[in-house]
Amino acid sequence: MELPLSAFVVDVGALTTRVGYAGDDSPWFMLPSYVGVPSSSASSSADTSEFRFPLSFSEKRTDLAVSPCLYPSFSSSALPSYTLHEDVFEHIVRASISRCLPPSSSSSSSSSSSLTADAALGAAGVACREDVETLSDYPVLFSEPNLHCRALREKLACIAFEKLDVPALYIAPRALLSCFAVGRSGGLVVDIGAASLSIAPVVDGFCLHREAGEWPVAGDFLDQVFSCVLARHNLPILPLFATLKPIQTPAGLSLSSLDSQPTSSALRGGSSSASAASWVAARRALYDWTDVDPSFLRLSQAAALRNMRESFCQVFLGDDRGAGAETAEDGGGFPGASGIAEKAQKRCASRPLLLPPADAGRRAQQVPSLQNVKQDAAFTPSRWLAMLPGPAGGRGLHAGTAALLGGAPHILELPDGTRLVGEELANTIPEVLFHPRTILQPLEAESWMDPAAKAFRGLTEELHDVASRVDAEARKEIFNGIVLAGGGAATPGLYERLSRELSREASITMGMKWRLLAAPTLFERRVSTWIGGSVLASMSAFQSLWCSREEYDEHGPSIVERKCY
């Protein structure tokens, strides 16, 4: 089947949706995988005309609930099941593709550099602009989860052919597309996304669904751990819309003005009563969330936590950071690997999280300095990390780690000017990926701790376990291309740390030579699935593999099971 027009590649994840033309180097747009729904319509079947897309959590939105598109649900005894909201999926795909079309087909101009510009369109969560009614001129390639689900595939086919009216369709597993992104047709793909971490083997262009594994230990889980640390220290989590717009405090005013009307004594320093009243009103409005829907508030808080974690956290590497720049891609010995391993076992990164008792309020009363930090920081997590107890019971957790590593403490300055200081915590949060049982020991009793997360044994152990399920003849192929993909793969130091672990423990790869692959830039790692789809859909040999409308009309949705591998 020859298709003269360009195809679209759509990669719908739990957090963002990537969309663009096949053959391009990067997606045109990365948009949230959510739509806003008026709270009054959230409990009933909302009309798609009421959807707000793209949705931004950096602006306060009242009476607006949030509905996700595609997300996994985990249980203690089974692999995840994926839930697809069909109306939301159709709306997001149609609106996203509309943004890529030329002005003659869409009211908005398109440009390959529109990733940033588009964020402004959705800053206030405005209704989606005029979308195309049909995509009859454009075939579409969709990504799908690595764990095979026939019902999900058939739903995607029905939406594409019956509602979007596409001329042709293809559905490919994310692991396969990630392999194509690095020029391989096989490998062992480690995809760390927002909602889940998956490890899937790909052999000769086929994703081995039954041998794949998936766990809820990914970006959202690390954010939850970060949130728990803040909560244990009696520090609230500000939503993103309350942190990105700091308000300048007029001279002579303080946070006490939020609880009372400003007095003349508070206006010293030249502040007029009008400006003081305006400041108090604006500040109160910023922290008044009573009219914000719980789903919007939760996701805005999650966005703030994600920004903090991605800016603050890095994977623990040990001492020889400069000397260990080379990676043992061919499985050869890593310089100083044994010494690094011995030192790493003694380091703070492999110790449990240092947390106060669950009764954090009582502890806060016993530590006046911590209370002062909270007040001075305007309810933001200001210099609290420097107040956490160190290994010897002293203050300044970062100081000991900085001296140990021979460098300065890790510092994050937030948009409102507050600072996070503490390299030990910055290293410990991502260490959950390698030593989950040790790091999460203080959090085992938390109600949000998913049983499936407790079953996760660490990246290297699960990688070995998945590989052991593959036939011995195919292991050489998959170990020769261990692929790091997903937003979590962009965490600084993850590639280097995994290289060291593979070099140190030959048993992980069963003594076979291995090669660790990842896109050269952090952005490309985030969108590796989309890039692989772009490569696949633009290949001339692939054009005969599309599921055409004629085939769909003849065989129904089951055609995707026969033609999409």
TASULGI-V477298 format. One line per field, one symbol per residue. ss: DSSP state (H for helix, E for strand, - for the rest). A space follows every 10 residues. Layout:
ss=???
This chain:
ss=-------EEE EE---EEEEE E-------EE EE-EEEEEHH HH-----HHH -E-------- ---EEEEE-E EEE------- EEEE-HHHHH HHHHHHHHHH ---------- ---HHHHHHH H-----E--- ---------E EEEE-----H HHHHHHHHHH HHH----EEE EEEHHHHHHH H-----EEEE EE----EEEE EEE--EE--- --EEE---HH HHHHHHHHHH HH-------H HH-------- ----HHHH-- ---HHHH--- --HHHHHHHH HHHHHH---- ---HHHHHHH HHHHHHHHHH HH-------- ---------- ------HHHH HHHHHH-HHH ---------H HHHHHH-HHH HHHHHH---- --HHHHH--- ------HHHH HHHHH----- EEE-----EE E-HHHHHHHH HHH--HHHH- HHH------- HHHH----HH HHHHHHHH-- -HHHHHHHH- -EEEE-HHHH ---HHHHHHH HHHH-HHHH- -----EE--- -HHHHH-HHH HHHHHHH--H HHHHH-EEHH HHHHHHHHHH HHH--
